[in-house]
């Protein structure tokens, strides 16, 4: 989970951005596929964005990177973590839309 801190930022990796993405994939429990990465090249500016990096490798996350659900400490956070699992989908083809996210139970008043 991105917290605006460098706690899980690798300082010894050849490509820190790739290692950071590996950590993110580990955290949300989803992996980039070669097919999704190829789709990036098809969008406007995609080839420039992805450059020579391959974010679909099978590299390992940093050993101290926690899975997202392990960060939950109380049942009071159930709705928040359910929403985060619903929202944080790596595959943009199945990721919820903004409307779907805003209609999630997390935002409804009890």
C-alpha positions as CSV (number, residue, x, y, z in Angstrom):
1,X,0.0,0.0,0.0
2,X,1.4,3.4,-0.9
3,X,1.7,5.5,2.2
4,X,3.9,8.3,0.8
5,X,6.9,7.0,2.8
6,X,9.9,5.2,1.6
7,X,9.5,2.3,4.1
8,X,9.3,-0.3,1.4
9,X,11.4,1.5,-1.2
10,X,14.4,-0.7,-2.2
11,X,17.7,1.1,-2.1
12,X,19.8,-1.7,-3.5
13,X,17.8,-2.7,-6.6
14,X,19.1,-2.1,-10.2
15,X,15.7,-0.6,-11.1
16,X,14.0,0.7,-7.9
17,X,10.8,1.3,-9.7
18,X,10.5,-2.3,-10.8
19,X,11.2,-3.5,-7.3
20,X,8.7,-1.1,-5.9
21,X,6.1,-2.4,-8.3
22,X,6.9,-6.0,-7.3
23,X,6.3,-4.9,-3.7
24,X,3.0,-3.4,-4.6
25,X,1.9,-6.5,-6.5
26,X,2.8,-8.6,-3.4
27,X,0.9,-6.2,-1.2
28,X,-2.4,-6.5,-3.2
29,X,-1.9,-10.2,-4.1
30,X,-2.0,-9.7,-7.8
31,X,0.6,-10.0,-10.6
32,X,1.1,-8.1,-13.8
33,X,0.9,-10.3,-16.8
34,X,2.7,-10.1,-20.1
35,X,-0.6,-9.6,-21.8
36,X,-1.5,-6.6,-19.6
37,X,2.0,-5.1,-20.1
38,X,1.6,-5.5,-23.9
39,X,-1.7,-3.5,-23.7
40,X,0.2,-0.6,-22.2
41,X,2.1,-0.2,-25.5
42,X,-1.2,0.2,-27.4
43,X,-2.5,3.2,-25.5
44,X,-1.5,6.8,-26.4
45,X,2.0,7.4,-25.0
46,X,2.2,3.8,-23.7
47,X,5.4,2.9,-25.3
48,X,7.1,5.9,-23.9
49,X,5.7,5.2,-20.4
50,X,6.7,1.6,-20.3
51,X,10.1,2.1,-21.9
52,X,12.5,-0.9,-21.6
53,X,11.1,-2.0,-18.3
54,X,9.3,-5.3,-17.9
55,X,6.9,-5.1,-14.9
56,X,5.6,-8.6,-15.5
57,X,8.7,-10.5,-14.4
58,X,8.5,-13.1,-11.6
59,X,10.9,-11.2,-9.3
60,X,10.3,-11.3,-5.6
61,X,9.1,-8.6,-3.4
62,X,11.2,-7.3,-0.5
63,X,11.0,-9.8,2.4
64,X,9.5,-7.2,4.8
65,X,6.7,-6.1,2.4
66,X,3.4,-7.0,4.1
67,X,0.3,-8.2,2.3
68,X,-2.4,-5.6,2.5
69,X,-4.8,-7.7,4.5
70,X,-2.2,-8.4,7.2
71,X,-2.2,-4.6,8.0
72,X,-5.8,-4.8,9.4
73,X,-5.7,-4.7,13.1
74,X,-9.3,-4.5,14.1
75,X,-12.8,-5.6,12.9
76,X,-13.6,-1.9,12.9
77,X,-11.6,-1.7,9.7
78,X,-13.5,-4.5,7.9
79,X,-15.4,-2.1,5.6
80,X,-12.2,-0.1,4.7
81,X,-10.2,-3.2,3.9
82,X,-13.1,-4.7,1.9
83,X,-13.2,-1.5,-0.1
84,X,-9.4,-1.5,-0.6
85,X,-9.5,-5.0,-1.9
86,X,-12.4,-4.1,-4.3
87,X,-10.7,-0.9,-5.5
88,X,-7.0,-2.0,-5.8
89,X,-7.3,-4.2,-8.9
90,X,-4.2,-4.3,-11.1
91,X,-6.0,-5.4,-14.3
92,X,-7.7,-2.3,-15.6
93,X,-10.0,-4.4,-17.7
94,X,-11.9,-5.6,-14.6
95,X,-11.1,-2.7,-12.2
96,X,-14.2,-1.0,-10.9
97,X,-15.3,2.3,-12.4
98,X,-15.4,5.5,-10.3
99,X,-19.2,5.2,-10.2
100,X,-18.9,1.6,-8.9
101,X,-16.4,2.7,-6.3
102,X,-18.6,5.6,-5.1
103,X,-21.6,3.2,-4.8
104,X,-19.6,0.8,-2.7
105,X,-21.0,0.1,0.8
106,X,-18.0,1.8,2.4
107,X,-19.4,5.2,1.3
108,X,-23.0,4.5,2.3
109,X,-24.3,5.9,5.6
110,X,-25.4,3.4,8.2
